Amino acid sequence: MKKLLAVVLIIALVAVLAISLVACNNKKDGEEVTIKVAAPEGTPALAICHMVTENKKLDGLNIEYSVVAPANIATEMAAEKSDIVIMPINAGANLIANKGAQYKLVSIAVDGSLYLIGNKEGSNTITLDDIKGKTVACIGQGAVPGLTFSYILSANNIEVVTEGTPSTSQVKIVWAADGPAANAAVQGGSADYAVVGEPAATALSSKAGYNARMDIQALYNAAAGSNDSYPQAGLFVKASLANNGTFMAALFNALSESKNWVLNNKDAVTAYAKANLYESAAFPAGAIERCAVNCERLNIASQDKIINFLSRIMPNVNWSEKKDILF
């Protein structure tokens, strides 16, 4: 009887210790841990869209979401303001590989979703020949949009200039802070076309009456000999958190459920995003699938896709030696 009692007491003690350990993991210095998630306005914010209201806790941890201006997203990682950051994949990779940021790239949040928009007589498809000798307002200087567009032009023997009047073998790029600024350049006559991402490509085309577009993803595939587009935004997680298996499982499950909600409720996304993400959100139903939300765990193929893309758009870095940025 005494042996049985001893066994029962041991089991009870183990259970109490287990519960205590879980509680400790969810607390720091006696306070509950809050995991901060940040994404920039636009398609990256779509990746966490429904999580904002449906996943205020993950694996027992409080989750706090913020959507910031694209110009401010790098600070969320560089200053370690947020534990989970969605941002241009090249910028985040650079912060880890060359600046020592203690994060891991765990997922492609958004695949390529860039389009060149404008007007063309007799066709709704703008070609590379159409933009030779023209000026293009492009978002993302030094980031995925600008680097990808420049890579495509270079691969097709089209010289990029930023000053003067372009010749028929050149394209002049003027850099724009965001989609509305790129559109304003076209509307104001300082540019002929604009390179922007979805959903801005659809929203601005509708607003400005543009009748044609160029698919940047198709041109990248042709230039790179690929059939899988390119990774536009990455999901970066603090290294210590990335090693928490149960939390990461809960995170990817929530991301998957949010993605499914977005794809199955396209007409409701804009109103929901305006109420819960940021006031100026605009996600036309017809643009949702072109926003190319991914948010799946990295595998060997997607890891290779990232390294190959970074090697093409940032060839001065030996990215094949930087695979430790990935998780």
VOPAGU-2260 file (C-alpha; in pm, 1 decimal, decimal comma):
REM VOPAGU-2260
SITE   aa  ch    i         X         Y         Z
SITE  MET   A    0       0,0       0,0       0,0
SITE  LYS   A    1     285,4     234,4      90,8
SITE  LYS   A    2     453,2     158,2    -242,5
SITE  LEU   A    3     130,5     233,8    -428,3
SITE  LEU   A    4      91,3     563,1    -240,9
SITE  ALA   A    5     449,9     653,9    -322,7
SITE  VAL   A    6     393,0     587,0    -692,2
SITE  VAL   A    7      76,1     800,1    -690,6
SITE  LEU   A    8     262,7    1084,8    -520,3
SITE  ILE   A    9     545,2    1067,1    -774,1
SITE  ILE   A   10     300,2    1077,1   -1066,0
SITE  ALA   A   11     121,7    1375,2    -910,5
SITE  LEU   A   12     453,8    1555,3    -857,4
SITE  VAL   A   13     559,4    1496,8   -1219,5
SITE  ALA   A   14     225,0    1634,6   -1341,2
SITE  VAL   A   15     263,0    1946,9   -1126,2
SITE  LEU   A   16     617,8    2001,0   -1252,4
SITE  ALA   A   17     504,3    1961,3   -1613,8
SITE  ILE   A   18     228,3    2219,2   -1568,0
SITE  SER   A   19     475,2    2453,2   -1398,5
SITE  LEU   A   20     721,5    2418,5   -1686,2
SITE  VAL   A   21     451,2    2504,0   -1940,1
SITE  ALA   A   22     352,5    2807,2   -1735,2
SITE  CYS   A   23     715,8    2916,6   -1712,5
SITE  ASN   A   24     759,2    2883,0   -2087,6
SITE  ASN   A   25     462,9    3116,7   -2132,3
SITE  LYS   A   26     597,7    3370,8   -1885,4
SITE  LYS   A   27     908,9    3583,5   -1856,9
SITE  ASP   A   28    1004,3    3740,9   -1524,0
SITE  GLY   A   29     660,1    3653,0   -1396,0
SITE  GLU   A   30     475,6    3823,6   -1682,0
SITE  GLU   A   31     295,7    3658,7   -1971,8
SITE  VAL   A   32     498,1    3649,8   -2293,7
SITE  THR   A   33     361,5    3844,8   -2590,2
SITE  ILE   A   34     482,1    3753,3   -2936,9
SITE  LYS   A   35     482,8    4050,5   -3173,5
SITE  VAL   A   36     406,3    3999,4   -3542,5
SITE  ALA   A   37     465,7    4275,2   -3800,2
SITE  ALA   A   38     389,1    4300,4   -4171,3
SITE  PRO   A   39     393,4    4590,0   -4417,2
SITE  GLU   A   40      81,3    4722,4   -4584,6
SITE  GLY   A   41     -19,6    4543,4   -4903,6
SITE  THR   A   42       1,7    4177,2   -4996,9
SITE  PRO   A   43     233,9    4078,0   -4706,9
SITE  ALA   A   44     -36,7    4189,4   -4463,1
SITE  LEU   A   45    -279,0    3960,5   -4644,9
SITE  ALA   A   46     -72,0    3665,1   -4522,5
SITE  ILE   A   47    -179,0    3729,4   -4161,8
SITE  CYS   A   48    -518,5    3878,3   -4247,6
SITE  HIS   A   49    -760,9    3655,0   -4057,5
SITE  MET   A   50    -515,0    3571,7   -3780,4
SITE  VAL   A   51    -553,2    3922,0   -3638,9
SITE  THR   A   52    -894,3    3838,0   -3495,5
SITE  GLU   A   53    -883,7    3457,5   -3486,7
SITE  ASN   A   54    -539,4    3392,0   -3337,8
SITE  LYS   A   55    -479,7    3626,9   -3048,1
SITE  LYS   A   56    -307,9    3333,4   -2879,0
SITE  LEU   A   57     -88,0    3063,3   -3029,8
SITE  ASP   A   58      39,0    2767,7   -2828,1
SITE  GLY   A   59     -68,7    2951,5   -2512,9
SITE  LEU   A   60     124,9    3268,2   -2598,7
SITE  ASN   A   61     -32,1    3608,9   -2651,5
SITE  ILE   A   62       4,9    3739,9   -3007,5
SITE  GLU   A   63      12,1    4109,4   -3094,3
SITE  TYR   A   64     -19,0    4211,6   -3461,3
SITE  SER   A   65      85,3    4534,1   -3632,5
SITE  VAL   A   66      76,6    4650,2   -3993,7
SITE  VAL   A   67     329,1    4922,5   -4073,8
SITE  ALA   A   68     424,2    5137,6   -4370,5
SITE  PRO   A   69     654,0    4946,0   -4610,2
SITE  ALA   A   70     935,3    5194,5   -4542,6
SITE  ASN   A   71     930,4    5101,3   -4171,7
SITE  ILE   A   72     922,7    4722,5   -4188,8
SITE  ALA   A   73    1301,2    4667,4   -4189,4
SITE  THR   A   74    1325,6    4840,3   -3850,1
SITE  GLU   A   75    1098,4    4574,6   -3701,2
SITE  MET   A   76    1376,3    4320,8   -3756,6
SITE  ALA   A   77    1685,5    4540,0   -3737,0
SITE  ALA   A   78    1581,3    4678,8   -3397,8
SITE  GLU   A   79    1421,6    4347,2   -3290,0
SITE  LYS   A   80    1090,2    4520,3   -3230,2
SITE  SER   A   81     895,2    4217,5   -3350,0
SITE  ASP   A   82     945,6    3844,0   -3305,1
SITE  ILE   A   83     792,1    3756,7   -3641,9
SITE  VAL   A   84     839,6    3982,9   -3943,9
SITE  ILE   A   85     711,8    3961,1   -4299,8
SITE  MET   A   86     930,4    4169,2   -4529,4
SITE  PRO   A   87    1105,5    4171,1   -4869,2
SITE  ILE   A   88    1301,6    3849,5   -4883,9
SITE  ASN   A   89    1629,5    4007,7   -4993,6
SITE  ALA   A   90    1620,9    4272,7   -4719,3
SITE  GLY   A   91    1550,6    4022,4   -4444,4
SITE  ALA   A   92    1811,5    3778,9   -4576,2
SITE  ASN   A   93    2067,3    4059,9   -4585,6
SITE  LEU   A   94    1994,9    4158,6   -4224,9
SITE  ILE   A   95    2060,6    3800,7   -4113,5
SITE  ALA   A   96    2358,0    3717,7   -4335,9
SITE  ASN   A   97    2544,3    4048,3   -4324,4
SITE  LYS   A   98    2411,3    4236,5   -4021,5
SITE  GLY   A   99    2387,3    3953,1   -3771,7
SITE  ALA   A  100    2012,3    3970,9   -3706,4
SITE  GLN   A  101    1911,9    3671,7   -3493,2
SITE  TYR   A  102    1624,0    3554,4   -3710,6
SITE  LYS   A  103    1555,8    3263,1   -3943,7
SITE  LEU   A  104    1372,5    3262,6   -4275,1
SITE  VAL   A  105    1107,3    2995,3   -4221,7
SITE  SER   A  106     867,9    3048,2   -4513,0
SITE  ILE   A  107     802,2    3229,4   -4838,1
SITE  ALA   A  108     515,7    3450,6   -4724,7
SITE  VAL   A  109     435,9    3583,9   -5071,3
SITE  ASP   A  110     549,5    3464,8   -5412,8
SITE  GLY   A  111     594,2    3704,5   -5704,5
SITE  SER   A  112     299,3    3939,7   -5750,1
SITE  LEU   A  113     442,2    4228,3   -5953,0
SITE  TYR   A  114     295,0    4385,5   -6266,3
SITE  LEU   A  115     384,6    4673,2   -6495,0
SITE  ILE   A  116      67,1    4868,3   -6569,6
SITE  GLY   A  117     -31,5    5139,2   -6815,7
SITE  ASN   A  118    -210,5    5197,5   -7143,8
SITE  LYS   A  119    -156,2    5040,3   -7485,4
SITE  GLU   A  120    -351,3    5074,3   -7806,7
SITE  GLY   A  121    -489,3    4755,5   -7955,7
SITE  SER   A  122    -371,7    4516,6   -7683,1
SITE  ASN   A  123    -395,5    4452,0   -7310,6
SITE  THR   A  124     -43,7    4305,9   -7293,3
SITE  ILE   A  125     261,0    4529,4   -7257,8
SITE  THR   A  126     585,7    4378,7   -7391,3
SITE  LEU   A  127     951,8    4458,8   -7332,5
SITE  ASP   A  128     967,4    4617,9   -7677,9
SITE  ASP   A  129     687,6    4853,3   -7573,1
SITE  ILE   A  130     884,4    4997,7   -7283,0
SITE  LYS   A  131    1216,9    5052,7   -7463,2
SITE  GLY   A  132    1289,7    5422,8   -7472,8
SITE  LYS   A  133    1025,8    5481,3   -7203,6
SITE  THR   A  134    1023,8    5582,5   -6837,7
SITE  VAL   A  135     892,9    5344,3   -6572,7
SITE  ALA   A  136     801,4    5441,6   -6217,3
SITE  CYS   A  137     902,3    5141,3   -6005,9
SITE  ILE   A  138     846,4    5064,3   -5639,8
SITE  GLY   A  139    1104,5    4890,5   -5422,8
SITE  GLN   A  140    1441,2    5051,9   -5491,8
SITE  GLY   A  141    1701,4    4809,0   -5357,2
SITE  ALA   A  142    1426,2    4560,3   -5270,9
SITE  VAL   A  143    1260,8    4272,4   -5458,5
SITE  PRO   A  144    1049,0    4481,4   -5700,5
SITE  GLY   A  145    1331,9    4703,8   -5819,0
SITE  LEU   A  146    1596,8    4430,1   -5823,6
SITE  THR   A  147    1370,5    4184,4   -6006,9
SITE  PHE   A  148    1265,8    4437,1   -6271,7
SITE  SER   A  149    1629,4    4541,1   -6322,9
SITE  TYR   A  150    1735,5    4175,3   -6350,0
SITE  ILE   A  151    1474,5    4113,2   -6621,6
SITE  LEU   A  152    1583,9    4418,0   -6820,1
SITE  SER   A  153    1951,5    4323,3   -6795,4
SITE  ALA   A  154    1878,7    3963,3   -6897,6
SITE  ASN   A  155    1712,3    4101,4   -7210,2
SITE  ASN   A  156    2000,9    4336,6   -7293,9
SITE  ILE   A  157    1807,1    4647,7   -7201,6
SITE  GLU   A  158    2015,8    4907,6   -7023,0
SITE  VAL   A  159    1871,8    5073,3   -6712,6
SITE  VAL   A  160    1923,0    5447,0   -6672,2
SITE  THR   A  161    1797,6    5679,9   -6400,9
SITE  GLU   A  162    1870,6    6016,6   -6560,9
SITE  GLY   A  163    1819,8    6187,7   -6893,8
SITE  THR   A  164    1616,1    6067,2   -7187,2
SITE  PRO   A  165    1637,3    5692,3   -7256,0
SITE  SER   A  166    1739,2    5563,7   -7597,7
SITE  THR   A  167    1553,1    5286,2   -7779,1
SITE  SER   A  168    1782,4    5029,5   -7611,4
SITE  GLN   A  169    1724,9    5168,7   -7263,7
SITE  VAL   A  170    1456,0    5199,3   -6998,9
SITE  LYS   A  171    1463,3    5485,8   -6752,4
SITE  ILE   A  172    1356,9    5397,8   -6400,0
SITE  VAL   A  173    1226,7    5657,1   -6157,3
SITE  TRP   A  174    1186,6    5519,4   -5807,5
SITE  ALA   A  175     857,0    5549,0   -5623,7
SITE  ALA   A  176     793,5    5504,9   -5252,6
SITE  ASP   A  177     476,6    5302,4   -5307,7
SITE  GLY   A  178     202,9    5215,0   -5556,4
SITE  PRO   A  179      11,7    5543,9   -5528,2
SITE  ALA   A  180     336,2    5738,5   -5583,0
SITE  ALA   A  181     416,9    5529,4   -5891,8
SITE  ASN   A  182      67,8    5588,5   -6024,8
SITE  ALA   A  183     100,0    5961,7   -5956,3
SITE  ALA   A  184     416,4    5968,8   -6166,1
SITE  VAL   A  185     229,4    5817,9   -6460,6
SITE  GLN   A  186     -70,5    6043,8   -6412,4
SITE  GLY   A  187     155,9    6346,7   -6384,5
SITE  GLY   A  188     342,9    6265,0   -6703,6
SITE  SER   A  189     686,5    6197,3   -6551,2
SITE  ALA   A  190     655,7    5825,0   -6627,9
SITE  ASP   A  191     491,7    5615,2   -6899,1
SITE  TYR   A  192     430,6    5301,4   -6694,0
SITE  ALA   A  193     437,9    5184,8   -6332,8
SITE  VAL   A  194     567,9    4865,2   -6171,1
SITE  VAL   A  195     359,8    4783,3   -5863,7
SITE  GLY   A  196     248,9    4475,8   -5674,6
SITE  GLU   A  197     -94,5    4328,1   -5634,5
SITE  PRO   A  198    -343,5    4428,3   -5509,7
SITE  ALA   A  199    -231,5    4779,6   -5608,6
SITE  ALA   A  200    -192,5    4676,2   -5974,0
SITE  THR   A  201    -562,4    4591,5   -5999,2
SITE  ALA   A  202    -688,0    4874,8   -5776,6
SITE  LEU   A  203    -481,8    5142,6   -5953,2
SITE  SER   A  204    -562,4    5011,0   -6300,9
SITE  SER   A  205    -931,1    5034,9   -6219,5
SITE  LYS   A  206    -899,0    5380,7   -6067,4
SITE  ALA   A  207    -677,9    5527,5   -6342,1
SITE  GLY   A  208    -835,7    5341,5   -6632,8
SITE  TYR   A  209    -522,8    5154,2   -6743,5
SITE  ASN   A  210    -602,5    4889,8   -7004,1
SITE  ALA   A  211    -281,2    4685,3   -7020,2
SITE  ARG   A  212     -22,0    4513,7   -6806,2
SITE  MET   A  213     302,3    4316,0   -6815,5
SITE  ASP   A  214     339,1    4001,2   -6604,9
SITE  ILE   A  215     673,4    4037,7   -6423,9
SITE  GLN   A  216     654,0    3677,4   -6298,8
SITE  ALA   A  217     639,0    3536,0   -6654,9
SITE  LEU   A  218     932,7    3751,5   -6764,4
SITE  TYR   A  219    1136,9    3645,6   -6461,5
SITE  ASN   A  220    1070,6    3279,5   -6539,2
SITE  ALA   A  221    1182,2    3331,1   -6898,7
SITE  ALA   A  222    1499,3    3513,1   -6794,4
SITE  ALA   A  223    1589,0    3264,7   -6519,1
SITE  GLY   A  224    1484,0    2948,2   -6701,1
SITE  SER   A  225    1241,4    2880,3   -6417,4
SITE  ASN   A  226     878,0    2780,2   -6398,9
SITE  ASP   A  227     816,0    2862,3   -6034,5
SITE  SER   A  228     818,9    3244,2   -6017,0
SITE  TYR   A  229    1027,1    3395,7   -5735,1
SITE  PRO   A  230     995,8    3459,3   -5360,2
SITE  GLN   A  231     886,7    3817,7   -5299,6
SITE  ALA   A  232     836,9    3840,3   -4923,1
SITE  GLY   A  233     969,3    3614,5   -4650,6
SITE  LEU   A  234     841,1    3514,3   -4309,2
SITE  PHE   A  235    1122,2    3571,5   -4060,9
SITE  VAL   A  236    1110,2    3442,0   -3702,8
SITE  LYS   A  237    1349,6    3505,8   -3415,9
SITE  ALA   A  238    1589,8    3212,2   -3402,9
SITE  SER   A  239    1498,1    3121,2   -3045,0
SITE  LEU   A  240    1129,4    3107,7   -3136,5
SITE  ALA   A  241    1191,5    2915,5   -3458,6
SITE  ASN   A  242    1330,4    2632,2   -3244,9
SITE  ASN   A  243    1001,6    2603,3   -3052,8
SITE  GLY   A  244     843,2    2314,6   -3241,4
SITE  THR   A  245     496,2    2332,2   -3089,0
SITE  PHE   A  246     470,2    2706,6   -3143,8
SITE  MET   A  247     585,5    2680,4   -3506,1
SITE  ALA   A  248     329,9    2406,3   -3571,4
SITE  ALA   A  249      56,6    2629,6   -3430,9
SITE  LEU   A  250     184,1    2924,6   -3635,3
SITE  PHE   A  251     178,1    2738,1   -3966,4
SITE  ASN   A  252    -163,5    2594,7   -3889,6
SITE  ALA   A  253    -295,3    2946,3   -3824,9
SITE  LEU   A  254    -132,3    3080,7   -4141,4
SITE  SER   A  255    -293,0    2802,1   -4344,6
SITE  GLU   A  256    -637,4    2869,4   -4197,6
SITE  SER   A  257    -601,0    3242,2   -4261,9
SITE  LYS   A  258    -496,7    3181,0   -4623,0
SITE  ASN   A  259    -793,8    2951,2   -4678,9
SITE  TRP   A  260   -1031,2    3210,2   -4532,9
SITE  VAL   A  261    -893,9    3477,1   -4767,5
SITE  LEU   A  262    -924,6    3253,8   -5074,9
SITE  ASN   A  263   -1278,0    3146,2   -4981,9
SITE  ASN   A  264   -1406,2    3492,8   -4886,1
SITE  LYS   A  265   -1258,6    3717,4   -5154,4
SITE  ASP   A  266   -1547,5    3962,8   -5158,6
SITE  ALA   A  267   -1522,5    4014,6   -4782,0
SITE  VAL   A  268   -1146,7    4068,6   -4755,7
SITE  THR   A  269   -1132,8    4445,1   -4818,7
SITE  ALA   A  270   -1395,4    4532,5   -4557,0
SITE  TYR   A  271   -1234,3    4296,3   -4306,0
SITE  ALA   A  272    -885,2    4435,8   -4375,1
SITE  LYS   A  273   -1004,7    4795,8   -4343,0
SITE  ALA   A  274   -1156,0    4715,5   -4005,1
SITE  ASN   A  275    -871,0    4501,6   -3868,8
SITE  LEU   A  276    -546,3    4565,6   -4058,7
SITE  TYR   A  277    -522,5    4924,0   -4184,7
SITE  GLU   A  278    -776,9    5181,1   -4292,0
SITE  SER   A  279    -658,5    5226,4   -4651,9
SITE  ALA   A  280    -655,7    4851,7   -4729,8
SITE  ALA   A  281    -791,3    4758,5   -5073,5
SITE  PHE   A  282    -793,7    4397,2   -5190,3
SITE  PRO   A  283   -1015,8    4365,3   -5500,1
SITE  ALA   A  284   -1162,7    4015,8   -5520,9
SITE  GLY   A  285   -1018,4    3968,2   -5868,6
SITE  ALA   A  286    -666,1    4034,6   -5741,2
SITE  ILE   A  287    -665,0    3799,0   -5442,2
SITE  GLU   A  288    -517,6    3492,5   -5614,0
SITE  ARG   A  289    -259,8    3706,0   -5797,5
SITE  CYS   A  290    -144,0    3828,5   -5456,7
SITE  ALA   A  291      21,8    3483,9   -5438,7
SITE  VAL   A  292      15,4    3425,4   -5063,3
SITE  ASN   A  293     225,6    3118,1   -4984,8
SITE  CYS   A  294     310,5    3075,7   -4612,7
SITE  GLU   A  295     411,5    2709,6   -4627,7
SITE  ARG   A  296     706,7    2558,3   -4444,8
SITE  LEU   A  297    1030,0    2564,6   -4639,5
SITE  ASN   A  298    1140,0    2240,9   -4803,0
SITE  ILE   A  299    1446,5    2162,9   -5012,4
SITE  ALA   A  300    1285,2    2294,3   -5331,5
SITE  SER   A  301    1174,9    2624,1   -5177,4
SITE  GLN   A  302    1510,6    2669,0   -5006,0
SITE  ASP   A  303    1685,7    2626,1   -5341,7
SITE  LYS   A  304    1436,5    2867,5   -5498,5
SITE  ILE   A  305    1530,5    3133,9   -5242,6
SITE  ILE   A  306    1905,7    3088,5   -5276,6
SITE  ASN   A  307    1888,8    3088,5   -5658,3
SITE  PHE   A  308    1675,1    3402,4   -5662,2
SITE  LEU   A  309    1901,7    3590,8   -5422,9
SITE  SER   A  310    2203,2    3485,9   -5629,9
SITE  ARG   A  311    2043,5    3633,8   -5942,4
SITE  ILE   A  312    1931,2    3967,0   -5802,5
SITE  MET   A  313    2222,8    4016,4   -5558,1
SITE  PRO   A  314    2515,8    3845,7   -5733,8
SITE  ASN   A  315    2781,7    4020,1   -5524,0
SITE  VAL   A  316    2699,5    3789,6   -5230,7
SITE  ASN   A  317    2778,8    3417,3   -5237,1
SITE  TRP   A  318    2436,0    3307,3   -5117,6
SITE  SER   A  319    2517,7    2938,3   -5152,0
SITE  GLU   A  320    2737,4    2990,2   -4844,8
SITE  LYS   A  321    2461,3    3168,4   -4655,6
SITE  LYS   A  322    2209,8    2884,4   -4627,3
SITE  ASP   A  323    2214,1    2913,8   -4249,5
SITE  ILE   A  324    1970,8    3203,9   -4291,1
SITE  LEU   A  325    1708,4    2937,2   -4363,1
SITE  PHE   A  326    1521,7    2718,8   -4116,1
